Amino acid sequence: MTKEIIFTENAPKAIGPYSQAVKSGGFLFVSGQVALNPSTGDLMNSSIEEQAEQVIKNLSAICEAANTNLSNIVKLTIYITDMSDFSIVNNAMESHFESPYPARATVEVSGLPLGVNVEMDAVVVLDE
């Protein structure tokens, strides 16, 4: 099985030894995205709403670099540091995703990279 590394300047560069995404076996596996603005390198952390919006923009940019889009996400995992932000993250999702929604898990964690409050990773099915 082959794999293709996906990279775009329109999403944050990896902050560790990993790729933004990997294409393999008809799927795109998108690494966890946090609220870094790829144009400025700034952390967009004034609110959980702003963070969730930037994370989804980053996911979308990576999908576009692989010639796909958010509607082809089949599994989304959301990591949040406070489960009371669950509804806020849901609202952000509803503004960028349409039914049928991807399968999803939301997990409360004790901490995330760069001190952010939300991170998301995704599995995307590719039309090949």
Chimera marker file (.cmm) of the C-alpha trace (Angstrom):
<marker_set name="trace">
<marker id="1" x="0.000" y="0.000" z="0.000" r="1" g="1" b="0" radius="0.5"/>
<marker id="2" x="1.315" y="3.418" z="-0.904" r="1" g="1" b="0" radius="0.5"/>
<marker id="3" x="1.039" y="6.645" z="1.005" r="1" g="1" b="0" radius="0.5"/>
<marker id="4" x="1.208" y="10.238" z="-0.137" r="1" g="1" b="0" radius="0.5"/>
<marker id="5" x="2.069" y="13.077" z="2.210" r="1" g="1" b="0" radius="0.5"/>
<marker id="6" x="-0.204" y="16.117" z="1.961" r="1" g="1" b="0" radius="0.5"/>
<marker id="7" x="1.143" y="19.570" z="2.769" r="1" g="1" b="0" radius="0.5"/>
<marker id="8" x="-0.275" y="23.047" z="2.261" r="1" g="1" b="0" radius="0.5"/>
<marker id="9" x="0.914" y="26.502" z="3.260" r="1" g="1" b="0" radius="0.5"/>
<marker id="10" x="-2.782" y="27.263" z="3.949" r="1" g="1" b="0" radius="0.5"/>
<marker id="11" x="-2.690" y="25.251" z="7.181" r="1" g="1" b="0" radius="0.5"/>
<marker id="12" x="-0.194" y="25.380" z="10.038" r="1" g="1" b="0" radius="0.5"/>
<marker id="13" x="3.069" y="23.536" z="9.584" r="1" g="1" b="0" radius="0.5"/>
<marker id="14" x="3.446" y="20.484" z="11.805" r="1" g="1" b="0" radius="0.5"/>
<marker id="15" x="4.837" y="21.396" z="15.219" r="1" g="1" b="0" radius="0.5"/>
<marker id="16" x="6.412" y="17.986" z="15.658" r="1" g="1" b="0" radius="0.5"/>
<marker id="17" x="7.542" y="14.893" z="13.749" r="1" g="1" b="0" radius="0.5"/>
<marker id="18" x="4.327" y="14.293" z="11.791" r="1" g="1" b="0" radius="0.5"/>
<marker id="19" x="2.631" y="15.267" z="8.517" r="1" g="1" b="0" radius="0.5"/>
<marker id="20" x="-0.385" y="17.519" z="8.094" r="1" g="1" b="0" radius="0.5"/>
<marker id="21" x="-2.103" y="14.583" z="6.402" r="1" g="1" b="0" radius="0.5"/>
<marker id="22" x="-1.438" y="11.263" z="4.708" r="1" g="1" b="0" radius="0.5"/>
<marker id="23" x="-3.358" y="9.772" z="1.760" r="1" g="1" b="0" radius="0.5"/>
<marker id="24" x="-3.512" y="5.996" z="1.720" r="1" g="1" b="0" radius="0.5"/>
<marker id="25" x="-5.951" y="3.279" z="0.719" r="1" g="1" b="0" radius="0.5"/>
<marker id="26" x="-8.657" y="5.656" z="-0.515" r="1" g="1" b="0" radius="0.5"/>
<marker id="27" x="-8.586" y="7.723" z="2.664" r="1" g="1" b="0" radius="0.5"/>
<marker id="28" x="-7.028" y="10.934" z="3.892" r="1" g="1" b="0" radius="0.5"/>
<marker id="29" x="-5.864" y="10.897" z="7.511" r="1" g="1" b="0" radius="0.5"/>
<marker id="30" x="-5.645" y="14.477" z="8.807" r="1" g="1" b="0" radius="0.5"/>
<marker id="31" x="-3.458" y="15.122" z="11.847" r="1" g="1" b="0" radius="0.5"/>
<marker id="32" x="-4.812" y="17.023" z="14.820" r="1" g="1" b="0" radius="0.5"/>
<marker id="33" x="-5.325" y="20.692" z="14.051" r="1" g="1" b="0" radius="0.5"/>
<marker id="34" x="-5.202" y="23.502" z="16.581" r="1" g="1" b="0" radius="0.5"/>
<marker id="35" x="-6.080" y="27.184" z="16.280" r="1" g="1" b="0" radius="0.5"/>
<marker id="36" x="-2.912" y="28.410" z="14.584" r="1" g="1" b="0" radius="0.5"/>
<marker id="37" x="-3.389" y="30.936" z="11.809" r="1" g="1" b="0" radius="0.5"/>
<marker id="38" x="-1.140" y="29.670" z="8.986" r="1" g="1" b="0" radius="0.5"/>
<marker id="39" x="-0.692" y="33.145" z="7.476" r="1" g="1" b="0" radius="0.5"/>
<marker id="40" x="0.581" y="34.827" z="10.625" r="1" g="1" b="0" radius="0.5"/>
<marker id="41" x="1.625" y="31.931" z="12.850" r="1" g="1" b="0" radius="0.5"/>
<marker id="42" x="-0.526" y="33.494" z="15.579" r="1" g="1" b="0" radius="0.5"/>
<marker id="43" x="-2.522" y="31.400" z="17.987" r="1" g="1" b="0" radius="0.5"/>
<marker id="44" x="-6.186" y="32.335" z="17.617" r="1" g="1" b="0" radius="0.5"/>
<marker id="45" x="-7.204" y="31.879" z="21.226" r="1" g="1" b="0" radius="0.5"/>
<marker id="46" x="-9.324" y="34.830" z="22.309" r="1" g="1" b="0" radius="0.5"/>
<marker id="47" x="-12.352" y="32.523" z="22.667" r="1" g="1" b="0" radius="0.5"/>
<marker id="48" x="-13.380" y="28.907" z="22.200" r="1" g="1" b="0" radius="0.5"/>
<marker id="49" x="-15.531" y="30.061" z="19.248" r="1" g="1" b="0" radius="0.5"/>
<marker id="50" x="-12.501" y="31.613" z="17.533" r="1" g="1" b="0" radius="0.5"/>
<marker id="51" x="-10.430" y="28.505" z="18.202" r="1" g="1" b="0" radius="0.5"/>
<marker id="52" x="-13.066" y="26.138" z="16.812" r="1" g="1" b="0" radius="0.5"/>
<marker id="53" x="-13.493" y="28.282" z="13.682" r="1" g="1" b="0" radius="0.5"/>
<marker id="54" x="-9.732" y="28.341" z="13.010" r="1" g="1" b="0" radius="0.5"/>
<marker id="55" x="-9.400" y="24.603" z="13.587" r="1" g="1" b="0" radius="0.5"/>
<marker id="56" x="-12.156" y="23.896" z="11.046" r="1" g="1" b="0" radius="0.5"/>
<marker id="57" x="-10.546" y="26.331" z="8.556" r="1" g="1" b="0" radius="0.5"/>
<marker id="58" x="-7.283" y="24.417" z="8.948" r="1" g="1" b="0" radius="0.5"/>
<marker id="59" x="-9.017" y="21.065" z="8.401" r="1" g="1" b="0" radius="0.5"/>
<marker id="60" x="-10.706" y="22.490" z="5.314" r="1" g="1" b="0" radius="0.5"/>
<marker id="61" x="-7.420" y="23.801" z="3.867" r="1" g="1" b="0" radius="0.5"/>
<marker id="62" x="-5.798" y="20.399" z="4.248" r="1" g="1" b="0" radius="0.5"/>
<marker id="63" x="-8.782" y="18.692" z="2.643" r="1" g="1" b="0" radius="0.5"/>
<marker id="64" x="-8.596" y="21.127" z="-0.273" r="1" g="1" b="0" radius="0.5"/>
<marker id="65" x="-4.882" y="20.392" z="-0.712" r="1" g="1" b="0" radius="0.5"/>
<marker id="66" x="-5.890" y="16.741" z="-1.175" r="1" g="1" b="0" radius="0.5"/>
<marker id="67" x="-8.647" y="17.675" z="-3.663" r="1" g="1" b="0" radius="0.5"/>
<marker id="68" x="-11.485" y="16.961" z="-1.279" r="1" g="1" b="0" radius="0.5"/>
<marker id="69" x="-13.567" y="18.899" z="1.252" r="1" g="1" b="0" radius="0.5"/>
<marker id="70" x="-15.158" y="18.779" z="4.684" r="1" g="1" b="0" radius="0.5"/>
<marker id="71" x="-18.248" y="16.976" z="3.370" r="1" g="1" b="0" radius="0.5"/>
<marker id="72" x="-16.129" y="13.868" z="2.754" r="1" g="1" b="0" radius="0.5"/>
<marker id="73" x="-15.016" y="13.564" z="6.367" r="1" g="1" b="0" radius="0.5"/>
<marker id="74" x="-16.295" y="10.212" z="7.619" r="1" g="1" b="0" radius="0.5"/>
<marker id="75" x="-14.818" y="10.354" z="11.154" r="1" g="1" b="0" radius="0.5"/>
<marker id="76" x="-14.029" y="13.429" z="13.209" r="1" g="1" b="0" radius="0.5"/>
<marker id="77" x="-12.457" y="13.377" z="16.645" r="1" g="1" b="0" radius="0.5"/>
<marker id="78" x="-12.711" y="16.494" z="18.793" r="1" g="1" b="0" radius="0.5"/>
<marker id="79" x="-10.555" y="17.008" z="21.851" r="1" g="1" b="0" radius="0.5"/>
<marker id="80" x="-11.632" y="19.737" z="24.277" r="1" g="1" b="0" radius="0.5"/>
<marker id="81" x="-10.238" y="20.758" z="27.643" r="1" g="1" b="0" radius="0.5"/>
<marker id="82" x="-13.642" y="21.602" z="29.121" r="1" g="1" b="0" radius="0.5"/>
<marker id="83" x="-16.790" y="19.622" z="28.314" r="1" g="1" b="0" radius="0.5"/>
<marker id="84" x="-18.849" y="22.750" z="29.047" r="1" g="1" b="0" radius="0.5"/>
<marker id="85" x="-17.592" y="23.995" z="25.633" r="1" g="1" b="0" radius="0.5"/>
<marker id="86" x="-19.308" y="21.045" z="23.914" r="1" g="1" b="0" radius="0.5"/>
<marker id="87" x="-22.274" y="23.105" z="22.630" r="1" g="1" b="0" radius="0.5"/>
<marker id="88" x="-19.997" y="25.882" z="21.338" r="1" g="1" b="0" radius="0.5"/>
<marker id="89" x="-17.989" y="23.383" z="19.317" r="1" g="1" b="0" radius="0.5"/>
<marker id="90" x="-21.247" y="21.846" z="18.054" r="1" g="1" b="0" radius="0.5"/>
<marker id="91" x="-22.345" y="25.294" z="16.843" r="1" g="1" b="0" radius="0.5"/>
<marker id="92" x="-19.078" y="25.738" z="14.937" r="1" g="1" b="0" radius="0.5"/>
<marker id="93" x="-19.541" y="22.313" z="13.369" r="1" g="1" b="0" radius="0.5"/>
<marker id="94" x="-23.108" y="23.086" z="12.328" r="1" g="1" b="0" radius="0.5"/>
<marker id="95" x="-21.934" y="26.215" z="10.504" r="1" g="1" b="0" radius="0.5"/>
<marker id="96" x="-19.424" y="24.236" z="8.382" r="1" g="1" b="0" radius="0.5"/>
<marker id="97" x="-20.906" y="20.743" z="8.035" r="1" g="1" b="0" radius="0.5"/>
<marker id="98" x="-24.191" y="19.540" z="6.560" r="1" g="1" b="0" radius="0.5"/>
<marker id="99" x="-26.211" y="16.402" z="7.099" r="1" g="1" b="0" radius="0.5"/>
<marker id="100" x="-25.306" y="13.611" z="6.817" r="1" g="1" b="0" radius="0.5"/>
<marker id="101" x="-22.709" y="14.466" z="9.448" r="1" g="1" b="0" radius="0.5"/>
<marker id="102" x="-19.532" y="12.467" z="9.962" r="1" g="1" b="0" radius="0.5"/>
<marker id="103" x="-19.206" y="9.924" z="12.736" r="1" g="1" b="0" radius="0.5"/>
<marker id="104" x="-17.685" y="11.740" z="15.696" r="1" g="1" b="0" radius="0.5"/>
<marker id="105" x="-16.197" y="11.408" z="19.129" r="1" g="1" b="0" radius="0.5"/>
<marker id="106" x="-15.688" y="14.293" z="21.539" r="1" g="1" b="0" radius="0.5"/>
<marker id="107" x="-13.206" y="13.708" z="24.321" r="1" g="1" b="0" radius="0.5"/>
<marker id="108" x="-12.347" y="15.926" z="27.276" r="1" g="1" b="0" radius="0.5"/>
<marker id="109" x="-8.582" y="16.014" z="27.839" r="1" g="1" b="0" radius="0.5"/>
<marker id="110" x="-6.422" y="17.578" z="30.532" r="1" g="1" b="0" radius="0.5"/>
<marker id="111" x="-4.324" y="19.586" z="28.073" r="1" g="1" b="0" radius="0.5"/>
<marker id="112" x="-3.600" y="20.236" z="24.410" r="1" g="1" b="0" radius="0.5"/>
<marker id="113" x="-0.588" y="21.554" z="22.462" r="1" g="1" b="0" radius="0.5"/>
<marker id="114" x="0.167" y="25.261" z="22.899" r="1" g="1" b="0" radius="0.5"/>
<marker id="115" x="-2.432" y="25.496" z="25.679" r="1" g="1" b="0" radius="0.5"/>
<marker id="116" x="-5.388" y="25.554" z="23.275" r="1" g="1" b="0" radius="0.5"/>
<marker id="117" x="-8.871" y="24.429" z="24.270" r="1" g="1" b="0" radius="0.5"/>
<marker id="118" x="-9.823" y="22.456" z="21.157" r="1" g="1" b="0" radius="0.5"/>
<marker id="119" x="-8.110" y="20.175" z="18.647" r="1" g="1" b="0" radius="0.5"/>
<marker id="120" x="-9.642" y="18.092" z="15.848" r="1" g="1" b="0" radius="0.5"/>
<marker id="121" x="-8.401" y="15.304" z="13.601" r="1" g="1" b="0" radius="0.5"/>
<marker id="122" x="-10.238" y="13.613" z="10.757" r="1" g="1" b="0" radius="0.5"/>
<marker id="123" x="-10.517" y="10.636" z="8.458" r="1" g="1" b="0" radius="0.5"/>
<marker id="124" x="-11.717" y="11.582" z="4.986" r="1" g="1" b="0" radius="0.5"/>
<marker id="125" x="-12.942" y="9.239" z="2.252" r="1" g="1" b="0" radius="0.5"/>
<marker id="126" x="-11.506" y="10.106" z="-1.172" r="1" g="1" b="0" radius="0.5"/>
<marker id="127" x="-13.305" y="9.949" z="-4.493" r="1" g="1" b="0" radius="0.5"/>
<marker id="128" x="-10.841" y="8.053" z="-6.626" r="1" g="1" b="0" radius="0.5"/>
<link id1="1" id2="2" r="1" g="1" b="0" radius="0.2"/>
<link id1="2" id2="3" r="1" g="1" b="0" radius="0.2"/>
<link id1="3" id2="4" r="1" g="1" b="0" radius="0.2"/>
<link id1="4" id2="5" r="1" g="1" b="0" radius="0.2"/>
<link id1="5" id2="6" r="1" g="1" b="0" radius="0.2"/>
<link id1="6" id2="7" r="1" g="1" b="0" radius="0.2"/>
<link id1="7" id2="8" r="1" g="1" b="0" radius="0.2"/>
<link id1="8" id2="9" r="1" g="1" b="0" radius="0.2"/>
<link id1="9" id2="10" r="1" g="1" b="0" radius="0.2"/>
<link id1="10" id2="11" r="1" g="1" b="0" radius="0.2"/>
<link id1="11" id2="12" r="1" g="1" b="0" radius="0.2"/>
<link id1="12" id2="13" r="1" g="1" b="0" radius="0.2"/>
<link id1="13" id2="14" r="1" g="1" b="0" radius="0.2"/>
<link id1="14" id2="15" r="1" g="1" b="0" radius="0.2"/>
<link id1="15" id2="16" r="1" g="1" b="0" radius="0.2"/>
<link id1="16" id2="17" r="1" g="1" b="0" radius="0.2"/>
<link id1="17" id2="18" r="1" g="1" b="0" radius="0.2"/>
<link id1="18" id2="19" r="1" g="1" b="0" radius="0.2"/>
<link id1="19" id2="20" r="1" g="1" b="0" radius="0.2"/>
<link id1="20" id2="21" r="1" g="1" b="0" radius="0.2"/>
<link id1="21" id2="22" r="1" g="1" b="0" radius="0.2"/>
<link id1="22" id2="23" r="1" g="1" b="0" radius="0.2"/>
<link id1="23" id2="24" r="1" g="1" b="0" radius="0.2"/>
<link id1="24" id2="25" r="1" g="1" b="0" radius="0.2"/>
<link id1="25" id2="26" r="1" g="1" b="0" radius="0.2"/>
<link id1="26" id2="27" r="1" g="1" b="0" radius="0.2"/>
<link id1="27" id2="28" r="1" g="1" b="0" radius="0.2"/>
<link id1="28" id2="29" r="1" g="1" b="0" radius="0.2"/>
<link id1="29" id2="30" r="1" g="1" b="0" radius="0.2"/>
<link id1="30" id2="31" r="1" g="1" b="0" radius="0.2"/>
<link id1="31" id2="32" r="1" g="1" b="0" radius="0.2"/>
<link id1="32" id2="33" r="1" g="1" b="0" radius="0.2"/>
<link id1="33" id2="34" r="1" g="1" b="0" radius="0.2"/>
<link id1="34" id2="35" r="1" g="1" b="0" radius="0.2"/>
<link id1="35" id2="36" r="1" g="1" b="0" radius="0.2"/>
<link id1="36" id2="37" r="1" g="1" b="0" radius="0.2"/>
<link id1="37" id2="38" r="1" g="1" b="0" radius="0.2"/>
<link id1="38" id2="39" r="1" g="1" b="0" radius="0.2"/>
<link id1="39" id2="40" r="1" g="1" b="0" radius="0.2"/>
<link id1="40" id2="41" r="1" g="1" b="0" radius="0.2"/>
<link id1="41" id2="42" r="1" g="1" b="0" radius="0.2"/>
<link id1="42" id2="43" r="1" g="1" b="0" radius="0.2"/>
<link id1="43" id2="44" r="1" g="1" b="0" radius="0.2"/>
<link id1="44" id2="45" r="1" g="1" b="0" radius="0.2"/>
<link id1="45" id2="46" r="1" g="1" b="0" radius="0.2"/>
<link id1="46" id2="47" r="1" g="1" b="0" radius="0.2"/>
<link id1="47" id2="48" r="1" g="1" b="0" radius="0.2"/>
<link id1="48" id2="49" r="1" g="1" b="0" radius="0.2"/>
<link id1="49" id2="50" r="1" g="1" b="0" radius="0.2"/>
<link id1="50" id2="51" r="1" g="1" b="0" radius="0.2"/>
<link id1="51" id2="52" r="1" g="1" b="0" radius="0.2"/>
<link id1="52" id2="53" r="1" g="1" b="0" radius="0.2"/>
<link id1="53" id2="54" r="1" g="1" b="0" radius="0.2"/>
<link id1="54" id2="55" r="1" g="1" b="0" radius="0.2"/>
<link id1="55" id2="56" r="1" g="1" b="0" radius="0.2"/>
<link id1="56" id2="57" r="1" g="1" b="0" radius="0.2"/>
<link id1="57" id2="58" r="1" g="1" b="0" radius="0.2"/>
<link id1="58" id2="59" r="1" g="1" b="0" radius="0.2"/>
<link id1="59" id2="60" r="1" g="1" b="0" radius="0.2"/>
<link id1="60" id2="61" r="1" g="1" b="0" radius="0.2"/>
<link id1="61" id2="62" r="1" g="1" b="0" radius="0.2"/>
<link id1="62" id2="63" r="1" g="1" b="0" radius="0.2"/>
<link id1="63" id2="64" r="1" g="1" b="0" radius="0.2"/>
<link id1="64" id2="65" r="1" g="1" b="0" radius="0.2"/>
<link id1="65" id2="66" r="1" g="1" b="0" radius="0.2"/>
<link id1="66" id2="67" r="1" g="1" b="0" radius="0.2"/>
<link id1="67" id2="68" r="1" g="1" b="0" radius="0.2"/>
<link id1="68" id2="69" r="1" g="1" b="0" radius="0.2"/>
<link id1="69" id2="70" r="1" g="1" b="0" radius="0.2"/>
<link id1="70" id2="71" r="1" g="1" b="0" radius="0.2"/>
<link id1="71" id2="72" r="1" g="1" b="0" radius="0.2"/>
<link id1="72" id2="73" r="1" g="1" b="0" radius="0.2"/>
<link id1="73" id2="74" r="1" g="1" b="0" radius="0.2"/>
<link id1="74" id2="75" r="1" g="1" b="0" radius="0.2"/>
<link id1="75" id2="76" r="1" g="1" b="0" radius="0.2"/>
<link id1="76" id2="77" r="1" g="1" b="0" radius="0.2"/>
<link id1="77" id2="78" r="1" g="1" b="0" radius="0.2"/>
<link id1="78" id2="79" r="1" g="1" b="0" radius="0.2"/>
<link id1="79" id2="80" r="1" g="1" b="0" radius="0.2"/>
<link id1="80" id2="81" r="1" g="1" b="0" radius="0.2"/>
<link id1="81" id2="82" r="1" g="1" b="0" radius="0.2"/>
<link id1="82" id2="83" r="1" g="1" b="0" radius="0.2"/>
<link id1="83" id2="84" r="1" g="1" b="0" radius="0.2"/>
<link id1="84" id2="85" r="1" g="1" b="0" radius="0.2"/>
<link id1="85" id2="86" r="1" g="1" b="0" radius="0.2"/>
<link id1="86" id2="87" r="1" g="1" b="0" radius="0.2"/>
<link id1="87" id2="88" r="1" g="1" b="0" radius="0.2"/>
<link id1="88" id2="89" r="1" g="1" b="0" radius="0.2"/>
<link id1="89" id2="90" r="1" g="1" b="0" radius="0.2"/>
<link id1="90" id2="91" r="1" g="1" b="0" radius="0.2"/>
<link id1="91" id2="92" r="1" g="1" b="0" radius="0.2"/>
<link id1="92" id2="93" r="1" g="1" b="0" radius="0.2"/>
<link id1="93" id2="94" r="1" g="1" b="0" radius="0.2"/>
<link id1="94" id2="95" r="1" g="1" b="0" radius="0.2"/>
<link id1="95" id2="96" r="1" g="1" b="0" radius="0.2"/>
<link id1="96" id2="97" r="1" g="1" b="0" radius="0.2"/>
<link id1="97" id2="98" r="1" g="1" b="0" radius="0.2"/>
<link id1="98" id2="99" r="1" g="1" b="0" radius="0.2"/>
<link id1="99" id2="100" r="1" g="1" b="0" radius="0.2"/>
<link id1="100" id2="101" r="1" g="1" b="0" radius="0.2"/>
<link id1="101" id2="102" r="1" g="1" b="0" radius="0.2"/>
<link id1="102" id2="103" r="1" g="1" b="0" radius="0.2"/>
<link id1="103" id2="104" r="1" g="1" b="0" radius="0.2"/>
<link id1="104" id2="105" r="1" g="1" b="0" radius="0.2"/>
<link id1="105" id2="106" r="1" g="1" b="0" radius="0.2"/>
<link id1="106" id2="107" r="1" g="1" b="0" radius="0.2"/>
<link id1="107" id2="108" r="1" g="1" b="0" radius="0.2"/>
<link id1="108" id2="109" r="1" g="1" b="0" radius="0.2"/>
<link id1="109" id2="110" r="1" g="1" b="0" radius="0.2"/>
<link id1="110" id2="111" r="1" g="1" b="0" radius="0.2"/>
<link id1="111" id2="112" r="1" g="1" b="0" radius="0.2"/>
<link id1="112" id2="113" r="1" g="1" b="0" radius="0.2"/>
<link id1="113" id2="114" r="1" g="1" b="0" radius="0.2"/>
<link id1="114" id2="115" r="1" g="1" b="0" radius="0.2"/>
<link id1="115" id2="116" r="1" g="1" b="0" radius="0.2"/>
<link id1="116" id2="117" r="1" g="1" b="0" radius="0.2"/>
<link id1="117" id2="118" r="1" g="1" b="0" radius="0.2"/>
<link id1="118" id2="119" r="1" g="1" b="0" radius="0.2"/>
<link id1="119" id2="120" r="1" g="1" b="0" radius="0.2"/>
<link id1="120" id2="121" r="1" g="1" b="0" radius="0.2"/>
<link id1="121" id2="122" r="1" g="1" b="0" radius="0.2"/>
<link id1="122" id2="123" r="1" g="1" b="0" radius="0.2"/>
<link id1="123" id2="124" r="1" g="1" b="0" radius="0.2"/>
<link id1="124" id2="125" r="1" g="1" b="0" radius="0.2"/>
<link id1="125" id2="126" r="1" g="1" b="0" radius="0.2"/>
<link id1="126" id2="127" r="1" g="1" b="0" radius="0.2"/>
<link id1="127" id2="128" r="1" g="1" b="0" radius="0.2"/>
</marker_set>
